[in-house]
Amino acid sequence: MIHFFKKPVSHLALPEKFTYPFHYTPHPLCVLAAEEVKEYIASRKEWQEELASGKMFGVLIVQTDNGITNNEENQIGYLAAFSGNLAGKNLHPYFVPPVYDLLQPEGFFKIEEEQISAINIRIRELENSSSYLDSKEKWKIETEQAKAVLNQAKAELKMAKEAREIRRQSSPELSEEEQASLIRESQYQKAEYKRLEKEWKKRLEELETEVRHFDIEIERLKTERKERSAALQRKLFEQFRMLNAQGEVKDLYTIFEQTVQKVPPAGAGECALPKLLQYAYLHQLKPLAMAEFWWGDSPKNEIRHHGYYYPSCKGKCEPILQHMLQGLEVDENPLLNPVHEEEELEIVFEDEWLLVVNKPAGMLSVPGKAEDRDSVYHRLKKKYPEATGPMIVHRLDMATSGLLLVAKTKEVHQDLQAQFANRNIKKRYVAVLDGVIVQTEKEKEKETKPIAEETTLIAEETVSTKKTAKVERTDLALENTELRPERTEKVEKDKKTKRTERTERTERTGRTGRTGRIELPLCLNPLDRPRQMVSSEHGKEAITEYQIISESERITSESENTFNESNRINESESSINESRKYTRIIFYPFTGRTHQLRVHAAHPEGLGCPILGDELYGKKADRLYLHAEYIEFRHPIYGDILCIQKEADFHKNMIKP
C-alpha cells in the first residue's frame, strides 16, 4: 500500500513538523506524491466519466519504522486515498482502505440497509396503492359533497325561517293552531337537518377510517424506519474507531459529542486524511506531511478547481483530526501569528467624528474567537479610549486590504450603519484575477456599456492628512442643515479640474473594458467553514457588477520572487512568470455578503477565475490580490459627500503586455 517515489527525493529536506491541515502550503514531497497519484488516476480510463463530476484525493508522506533522520529514499514514501467511494467501491489496491468498510456484503450495515430499503419499498407501495388512493379521493369528494349539501340545507332552513317571520309580521292575528303549525314546521326542518348532518358525518367517518387504516400503517413504518436508521447510524459510527499517534482510540460518537452538533454528520470518517492517518497508525508508519487536491469539475454549489490543493473540511474533519493528530508535532495555525505587529495602521482620513483607515492584508477588522488576536478594532480602541459604540462600521475579510470606515461615537456609527443598510454607501474594489476570463459568445455580442457614471467617473485622490478628503457638495448635504454645525473646512474643485481628473481616471482604468453583473445567492457552507457556497435555496441575495480593466498582464520580477517563494511547491501553472497571464478588474458590490467578490470571481457561474492568492477558492500567493480602493458616503454630521480613495500596493507591480 505504501508507494515509493519514482524519482530521487534525497535532495528534499523532510518537514520539521506535520502539516496543519486547515491552512497549509503543500510540502515539495507532497507535491511530488500528488503528481504521481494524478498520473495513476489519469491512467484509469474507466473512472474518468465518474471523476469528471469531481472528487477529493489525498496524499500522506510517511516514514517507515526503521527510517532514520536523513532522507533515505527507500524509507520515505507516501500513501494515497480518496474521499467516499470510487467506482462503486471503497477498496482499491492503489489506495488505503476505509476506516470501516460500509460496503462489505456480509456486514451489519448492508444487511440493515437492505431491511430499511424494504421498509421504504413497503411505504411506497402503500402510498401508491389503488385502494389507498381511491379511498383518499372518495373521502375528498364526499367531504366536498357533504359540505355542499349541508350548506344548501342551511340556506333552505334560513329561507324557511325568513318566510315564517314574514307570515307572522304580515298576519299579526294568527290563530293558535297556525302558530303551532309554524313551530312544528321549524322543529321538523331543524330535526331533518340534524339527521342529514348525522348521516353525512357517519359516511365520512367510515371513509376516513378506511384512509386512516393506511395512514396508521404508513406512519408505523416511517417510525420504524426512523428508529432503525438512527440505531444503524449510531452503530455505524461506533465502528469508526479512530486512532491517534499516542495509540488512543475514540469512536466518532465520542469525538463529536463534545461538539456543537453533538452527532457526527453523514460521511464523517470517510474523507481522505482520516483514512490516511488511520492506515499509517495501524501499520507503524510515521506521518510527516499531507496534502489534499481536487480532481474533476467543481460541484454546483461549492468552488473547487481541478488540480488545486485544499485544506481539510471543518465540519466533518476538524473534530476527528483534533483527536487523530494528538501525539504529532503539528505546524501552528498561521492565521494565529500576527503579521503586522510592528506596522503602524495607516489613517487615510480623520476628523473629530470618524476616520477611514487602510487595513493591511492579513489583519482582522474585528476580534474573532481568539480575543487577543491583532485587529483594527484593538488598535483603534487603544488609540481612541474615549470612543463610544462598536467603532467598526463594516468589515473587510482578513485577507483583503483597503479602506475601512470607523466611527468615534455610537450615534455616528448608527448613522453610517443606516447608510449601509439603505445601500447609500458606494464602494469599489480592485483585484487581480489568476488568469484570463473566457468570454462567452453572448458577451461578445453584447454591447459594452459603462457601469453607473457616478461610480466609475471618480477623480483619483490621495488622502493622507486630517480633513483633506475630497468633498463633493450635493443636494443631500443641504437637507436638515439647521441640525448640522457649519463645516469649517471644505475641499472643492471646479468643473474643469474635475473633468480633467475624470479623463485621467478613464485612461488609467480603461473604462471601455468589458462589464457585467453577477447574481449568485450565497450562504455559509456548514460543513466547511469559513467557505461560502452558492445556494438558491438557502443563500441570500448577492449582486456584483464588474469592469475588466486590462487582461494578459503580468507581475514584475520585483514581486515575482516573493510570490514564487510562497508557491515554490504549487503546480507550475500557479507560479508568477512570463507566460502566466492575469486580469485586472474592478468590482462594485451592491450587497455585502461574506466572501462575495471572491466567490463571484471563482465560481463557474460567475467569472470562473479566482482572485490571485485566494487560498479558499483558488491558489495561495504572497497575498490576496483584492483591495477596497474607494468609498463614498455622507458625513453624518456635516452632510458632505466624502469620496476617499487609496490605491492598492500591488498596482505598481502590474505591467501591461
MISE-776609 format. One record per residue (C-alpha): x, z, y; residue in three letters. Coordinates in steps of 0.5 Angstrom, whole numbers, padded with zeros to 4 digits, always signed. Layout:
REM residues N
XZYala
...
//
This chain:
REM residues 657
+0000+0000+0000met
+0006+0001+0005ile
+0009-0005+0008his
+0016-0006+0010phe
+0018-0011+0016phe
+0020-0018+0014lys
+0025-0018+0020lys
+0030-0012+0021pro
+0028-0007+0025val
+0034-0002+0025ser
+0035-0004+0033his
+0029-0001+0035leu
+0029+0007+0036ala
+0024+0011+0033leu
+0019+0014+0037pro
+0020+0021+0039glu
+0013+0024+0039lys
+0007+0021+0035phe
+0002+0017+0040thr
-0003+0020+0044tyr
-0009+0015+0041pro
-0013+0015+0047phe
-0009+0013+0052his
-0002+0009+0050tyr
+0002+0003+0050thr
+0004+0001+0043pro
+0011+0002+0041his
+0015-0004+0039pro
+0015-0002+0032leu
+0007-0002+0032cys
+0007-0009+0036val
+0011-0012+0030leu
+0007-0009+0025ala
+0001-0011+0028ala
+0004-0018+0029glu
+0005-0018+0021glu
-0002-0016+0020val
-0005-0021+0024lys
-0001-0027+0020glu
-0005-0024+0014tyr
-0012-0024+0017ile
-0011-0031+0019ala
-0009-0033+0012ser
-0015-0030+0009arg
-0020-0036+0011lys
-0026-0034+0007glu
-0026-0028+0012trp
-0026-0032+0018gln
-0033-0033+0019glu
-0035-0026+0019glu
-0029-0024+0023leu
-0031-0028+0029ala
-0036-0023+0030ser
-0031-0018+0032gly
-0027-0012+0028lys
-0022-0007+0030met
-0016-0006+0026phe
-0010-0001+0026gly
-0003+0000+0024val
+0001+0006+0023leu
+0008+0007+0023ile
+0011+0011+0017val
+0017+0014+0015gln
+0018+0016+0007thr
+0019+0023+0005asp
+0027+0021+0004asn
+0027+0018+0010gly
+0033+0020+0015ile
+0033+0021+0023thr
+0036+0014+0024asn
+0032+0008+0022asn
+0034+0006+0015glu
+0030-0001+0014glu
+0027+0001+0007asn
+0025+0008+0009gln
+0021+0005+0015ile
+0014+0002+0014gly
+0007+0001+0016tyr
+0000+0002+0014leu
-0006-0002+0016ala
-0013-0001+0016ala
-0020-0004+0019phe
-0026+0000+0021ser
-0032+0000+0017gly
-0033-0005+0011asn
-0030-0012+0011leu
-0033-0018+0007ala
-0038-0013+0004gly
-0033-0008+0001lys
-0028-0003+0004asn
-0023-0003-0002leu
-0018-0009-0001his
-0011-0009-0003pro
-0007-0010+0003tyr
-0011-0004+0007phe
-0011+0003+0006val
-0018+0005+0002pro
-0023+0009+0006pro
-0023+0017+0006val
-0029+0016+0002tyr
-0032+0010-0002asp
-0039+0009+0000leu
-0040+0003-0004leu
-0038+0005-0011gln
-0044+0003-0015pro
-0044+0010-0019glu
-0043+0014-0013gly
-0049+0019-0011phe
-0049+0015-0004phe
-0051+0009-0008lys
-0056+0012-0012ile
-0059+0016-0007glu
-0059+0010-0002glu
-0063+0006-0008glu
-0068+0011-0008gln
-0069+0012-0001ile
-0070+0004-0001ser
-0075+0004-0006ala
-0079+0009-0001ile
-0078+0004+0004asn
-0081-0001+0000ile
-0087+0003-0002arg
-0088+0005+0005ile
-0088-0003+0007arg
-0093-0004+0001glu
-0098+0001+0003leu
-0097-0001+0011glu
-0099-0008+0009asn
-0103-0008+0003ser
-0110-0011+0004ser
-0114-0005+0002ser
-0111-0001+0008tyr
-0111-0007+0013leu
-0118-0008+0011asp
-0120-0001+0012ser
-0117-0001+0018lys
-0120-0007+0021glu
-0127-0005+0018lys
-0126+0002+0022trp
-0124-0001+0028lys
-0130-0006+0028ile
-0135-0001+0026glu
-0133+0004+0031thr
-0134-0001+0037glu
-0140-0003+0034gln
-0142+0005+0034ala
-0140+0005+0041lys
-0144-0001+0043ala
-0151+0001+0039val
-0150+0009+0042leu
-0149+0006+0049asn
-0155+0002+0048gln
-0160+0007+0045ala
-0157+0012+0051lys
-0159+0006+0056ala
-0166+0006+0053glu
-0167+0013+0053leu
-0165+0013+0060lys
-0170+0008+0062met
-0176+0011+0058ala
-0175+0018+0062lys
-0175+0014+0068glu
-0182+0011+0066ala
-0185+0017+0064arg
-0182+0020+0071glu
-0185+0014+0075ile
-0192+0015+0071arg
-0192+0023+0073arg
-0191+0021+0080gln
-0196+0015+0080ser
-0201+0019+0077ser
-0201+0027+0079pro
-0207+0029+0076glu
-0205+0027+0068leu
-0209+0031+0063ser
-0206+0036+0059glu
-0207+0031+0053glu
-0203+0026+0057glu
-0198+0031+0059gln
-0197+0033+0052ala
-0196+0026+0050ser
-0191+0024+0054leu
-0187+0031+0052ile
-0188+0028+0045arg
-0185+0022+0046glu
-0179+0025+0050ser
-0178+0029+0044gln
-0178+0024+0039tyr
-0174+0019+0042gln
-0168+0024+0043lys
-0169+0026+0036ala
-0169+0019+0034glu
-0162+0018+0038tyr
-0159+0024+0034lys
-0161+0021+0028arg
-0158+0015+0030leu
-0152+0018+0032glu
-0151+0022+0026lys
-0152+0016+0022glu
-0146+0013+0025trp
-0142+0019+0025lys
-0143+0019+0018lys
-0141+0012+0017arg
-0135+0012+0021leu
-0132+0019+0017glu
-0133+0015+0011glu
-0129+0009+0013leu
-0124+0014+0017glu
-0123+0018+0010thr
-0121+0011+0007glu
-0116+0010+0012val
-0113+0017+0012arg
-0112+0016+0005his
-0107+0011+0006phe
-0104+0015+0012asp
-0103+0021+0009ile
-0099+0018+0003glu
-0095+0014+0008ile
-0094+0020+0012glu
-0092+0024+0006arg
-0087+0018+0004leu
-0084+0018+0011lys
-0083+0025+0011thr
-0079+0025+0004glu
-0075+0019+0007arg
-0073+0023+0013lys
-0071+0029+0009glu
-0068+0025+0003arg
-0064+0022+0009ser
-0062+0028+0012ala
-0060+0031+0006ala
-0056+0025+0004leu
-0052+0024+0011gln
-0050+0032+0010arg
-0048+0031+0003lys
-0044+0024+0005leu
-0041+0028+0011phe
-0038+0033+0007glu
-0035+0028+0002gln
-0030+0026+0008phe
-0025+0032+0007arg
-0020+0030+0013met
-0013+0033+0012leu
-0008+0034+0018asn
-0001+0035+0018ala
-0001+0042+0016gln
-0005+0041+0010gly
-0011+0044+0012glu
-0018+0041+0010val
-0024+0040+0014lys
-0030+0036+0013asp
-0034+0032+0018leu
-0040+0037+0019tyr
-0035+0043+0020thr
-0031+0039+0025ile
-0037+0036+0029phe
-0041+0043+0029glu
-0036+0045+0035gln
-0038+0039+0039thr
-0044+0038+0044val
-0047+0033+0039gln
-0047+0038+0033lys
-0047+0033+0028val
-0043+0027+0026pro
-0045+0020+0029pro
-0046+0015+0024ala
-0040+0011+0022gly
-0036+0018+0023ala
-0029+0018+0019gly
-0030+0010+0018glu
-0025+0008+0024cys
-0018+0005+0022ala
-0014+0011+0025leu
-0017+0017+0021pro
-0017+0012+0015lys
-0009+0011+0016leu
-0007+0018+0017leu
-0011+0021+0011gln
-0007+0016+0007tyr
-0001+0018+0010ala
-0002+0025+0009tyr
-0004+0024+0001leu
+0002+0020+0000his
+0007+0025+0004gln
+0008+0019+0009leu
+0010+0022+0016lys
+0006+0018+0021pro
+0011+0016+0027leu
+0006+0012+0032ala
+0000+0008+0032met
-0004+0002+0035ala
-0011-0001+0034glu
-0013-0008+0036phe
-0019-0012+0036trp
-0020-0019+0032trp
-0025-0024+0034gly
-0031-0025+0039asp
-0033-0019+0044ser
-0039-0015+0042pro
-0045-0017+0046lys
-0046-0010+0050asn
-0038-0008+0050glu
-0032-0011+0052ile
-0027-0013+0047arg
-0021-0018+0048his
-0018-0022+0041his
-0011-0019+0040gly
-0012-0014+0045tyr
-0010-0006+0044tyr
-0015-0001+0045tyr
-0015+0007+0044pro
-0019+0010+0039ser
-0026+0011+0041cys
-0028+0018+0044lys
-0035+0019+0041gly
-0033+0018+0033lys
-0026+0019+0033cys
-0024+0025+0038glu
-0026+0031+0034pro
-0024+0028+0028ile
-0017+0027+0031leu
-0016+0033+0034gln
-0016+0036+0027his
-0012+0031+0024met
-0006+0031+0029leu
-0005+0038+0028gln
+0002+0039+0026gly
+0005+0033+0029leu
+0008+0033+0036glu
+0004+0028+0040val
+0005+0025+0046asp
+0002+0028+0052glu
-0004+0025+0055asn
-0001+0021+0061pro
-0007+0022+0065leu
-0006+0029+0066leu
+0001+0028+0069asn
+0001+0028+0077pro
+0003+0021+0079val
+0003+0022+0087his
+0005+0030+0087glu
+0010+0028+0093glu
+0007+0023+0096glu
+0003+0024+0103glu
-0004+0022+0103leu
-0005+0016+0108glu
-0010+0018+0113ile
-0013+0011+0116val
-0018+0013+0121phe
-0020+0020+0123glu
-0024+0024+0129asp
-0027+0031+0129glu
-0033+0029+0124trp
-0030+0024+0119leu
-0024+0021+0116leu
-0022+0015+0112val
-0016+0016+0107val
-0012+0010+0103asn
-0013+0013+0096lys
-0007+0011+0092pro
-0008+0008+0085ala
-0008+0014+0079gly
-0010+0019+0084met
-0017+0022+0082leu
-0022+0022+0088ser
-0025+0029+0086val
-0023+0034+0081pro
-0025+0032+0073gly
-0026+0037+0068lys
-0019+0040+0069ala
-0020+0043+0075glu
-0013+0044+0077asp
-0011+0036+0077arg
-0009+0033+0083asp
-0014+0030+0087ser
-0016+0027+0094val
-0021+0033+0095tyr
-0016+0038+0093his
-0011+0035+0098arg
-0016+0035+0104leu
-0019+0042+0102lys
-0013+0045+0103lys
-0011+0041+0109lys
-0018+0042+0113tyr
-0020+0049+0110pro
-0026+0049+0116glu
-0029+0043+0113ala
-0036+0044+0110thr
-0040+0041+0105gly
-0037+0036+0099pro
-0033+0032+0104met
-0032+0026+0099ile
-0038+0022+0101val
-0037+0017+0095his
-0032+0016+0089arg
-0026+0011+0087leu
-0024+0010+0080asp
-0018+0014+0079met
-0014+0007+0077ala
-0017+0004+0084thr
-0013+0004+0090ser
-0016+0004+0097gly
-0021+0006+0103leu
-0025+0013+0101leu
-0030+0016+0106leu
-0029+0023+0108val
-0034+0028+0112ala
-0032+0034+0115lys
-0039+0037+0116thr
-0044+0038+0111lys
-0049+0034+0116glu
-0044+0028+0117val
-0044+0028+0109his
-0051+0028+0108gln
-0052+0022+0114asp
-0047+0018+0110leu
-0050+0019+0103gln
-0056+0017+0106ala
-0053+0010+0109gln
-0050+0009+0102phe
-0057+0010+0098ala
-0060+0005+0103asn
-0055+0000+0102arg
-0053+0000+0109asn
-0045+0001+0108ile
-0041-0005+0106lys
-0035-0005+0102lys
-0030-0011+0100arg
-0025-0010+0094tyr
-0019-0015+0093val
-0017-0016+0086ala
-0012-0020+0082val
-0015-0022+0075leu
-0011-0023+0069asp
-0012-0031+0068gly
-0016-0036+0071val
-0023-0036+0071ile
-0026-0042+0067val
-0031-0046+0071gln
-0038-0048+0068thr
-0041-0055+0069glu
-0047-0051+0072lys
-0042-0048+0077glu
-0038-0055+0078lys
-0045-0058+0080glu
-0047-0052+0085lys
-0045-0053+0092glu
-0041-0047+0094thr
-0044-0043+0099lys
-0040-0037+0103pro
-0043-0030+0102ile
-0046-0026+0108ala
-0043-0028+0114glu
-0043-0021+0117glu
-0039-0019+0111thr
-0034-0025+0110thr
-0032-0026+0117leu
-0029-0020+0119ile
-0022-0020+0123ala
-0016-0017+0120glu
-0015-0010+0123glu
-0010-0005+0121thr
-0012+0002+0123val
-0007+0008+0122ser
-0008+0013+0128thr
-0014+0017+0131lys
-0020+0014+0134lys
-0016+0007+0134thr
-0021+0004+0128ala
-0024-0003+0130lys
-0031-0001+0133val
-0037-0006+0134glu
-0043-0004+0138arg
-0049-0006+0135thr
-0057-0005+0137asp
-0056+0000+0131leu
-0052+0004+0136ala
-0057+0004+0141leu
-0062+0008+0137glu
-0063+0015+0139asn
-0057+0015+0144thr
-0060+0021+0147glu
-0058+0025+0141leu
-0051+0023+0141arg
-0045+0025+0145pro
-0042+0020+0150glu
-0037+0016+0146arg
-0030+0018+0150thr
-0026+0012+0146glu
-0029+0005+0145lys
-0025-0001+0142val
-0028-0007+0144glu
-0026-0014+0143lys
-0028-0020+0147asp
-0031-0026+0143lys
-0026-0031+0144lys
-0021-0026+0141thr
-0026-0025+0135lys
-0027-0032+0134arg
-0019-0033+0133thr
-0018-0027+0128glu
-0024-0030+0124arg
-0021-0036+0124thr
-0014-0033+0121glu
-0018-0029+0116arg
-0021-0035+0114thr
-0015-0039+0113glu
-0012-0033+0109arg
-0017-0031+0104thr
-0019-0039+0103gly
-0027-0038+0104arg
-0028-0045+0101thr
-0027-0042+0094gly
-0032-0041+0089arg
-0037-0036+0090thr
-0042-0033+0085gly
-0047-0027+0083arg
-0046-0023+0077ile
-0052-0018+0075glu
-0051-0014+0069leu
-0054-0008+0068pro
-0049-0002+0066leu
-0049+0005+0062cys
-0044+0009+0059leu
-0042+0008+0052asn
-0044+0015+0049pro
-0039+0014+0043leu
-0033+0011+0047asp
-0033+0015+0054arg
-0031+0013+0059pro
-0032+0006+0058arg
-0039+0003+0060gln
-0043-0002+0057met
-0048-0008+0058val
-0055-0006+0056ser
-0061-0009+0058ser
-0065-0003+0055glu
-0061+0003+0058his
-0057+0000+0063gly
-0058+0001+0071lys
-0058-0005+0076glu
-0051-0007+0078ala
-0050-0013+0082ile
-0044-0016+0085thr
-0042-0022+0089glu
-0035-0025+0089tyr
-0031-0030+0092gln
-0025-0033+0089ile
-0019-0034+0094ile
-0014-0037+0090ser
-0012-0039+0083glu
-0006-0040+0079ser
-0002-0035+0083glu
+0004-0032+0080arg
+0007-0025+0082ile
+0014-0025+0085thr
+0020-0022+0081ser
+0020-0016+0085glu
+0014-0013+0082ser
+0015-0017+0075glu
+0021-0012+0073asn
+0016-0006+0074thr
+0011-0010+0070phe
+0015-0012+0064asn
+0018-0006+0063glu
+0011-0003+0062ser
+0009-0008+0058asn
+0015-0009+0054arg
+0011-0008+0048ile
+0005-0012+0049asn
+0004-0019+0047glu
+0008-0024+0050ser
+0002-0027+0054glu
+0001-0021+0058ser
+0007-0020+0061ser
+0008-0023+0068ile
+0012-0029+0068asn
+0013-0036+0071glu
+0008-0039+0066ser
+0003-0034+0067arg
-0003-0035+0072lys
-0007-0030+0076tyr
-0013-0031+0080thr
-0014-0027+0087arg
-0021-0025+0088ile
-0026-0021+0093ile
-0031-0017+0090phe
-0038-0015+0094tyr
-0041-0010+0090pro
-0049-0009+0092phe
-0049-0003+0087thr
-0044+0003+0086gly
-0044+0004+0078arg
-0038+0007+0075thr
-0033+0001+0073his
-0038-0004+0076gln
-0033-0009+0078leu
-0028-0008+0072arg
-0034-0009+0067val
-0037-0015+0071his
-0030-0018+0071ala
-0028-0017+0064ala
-0035-0018+0060his
-0036-0025+0057pro
-0043-0026+0061glu
-0039-0024+0068gly
-0033-0027+0069leu
-0030-0027+0062gly
-0023-0025+0066cys
-0021-0018+0066pro
-0017-0015+0072ile
-0010-0015+0072leu
-0008-0008+0069gly
-0014-0006+0067asp
-0013-0002+0060glu
-0020+0000+0059leu
-0023-0007+0059tyr
-0016-0011+0059gly
-0009-0010+0058lys
-0004-0005+0061lys
+0000-0006+0067ala
+0004-0002+0072asp
-0003-0001+0076arg
-0010-0003+0076leu
-0010-0009+0081tyr
-0016-0007+0084leu
-0016-0005+0092his
-0022-0002+0096ala
-0019-0006+0102glu
-0025-0006+0107tyr
-0031-0001+0109ile
-0036-0002+0114glu
-0041+0004+0116phe
-0045+0007+0122arg
-0042+0013+0125his
-0047+0019+0124pro
-0045+0022+0131ile
-0044+0016+0136tyr
-0048+0011+0132gly
-0042+0006+0133asp
-0041+0001+0127ile
-0034+0002+0124leu
-0030-0003+0121cys
-0024-0001+0117ile
-0019-0005+0113gln
-0013-0003+0109lys
-0009-0009+0106glu
-0007-0008+0098ala
+0000-0006+0097asp
+0000-0012+0091phe
-0002-0017+0096his
+0006-0018+0098lys
+0008-0020+0091asn
+0003-0025+0090met
+0005-0032+0091ile
+0001-0039+0091lys
+0003-0044+0087pro
//
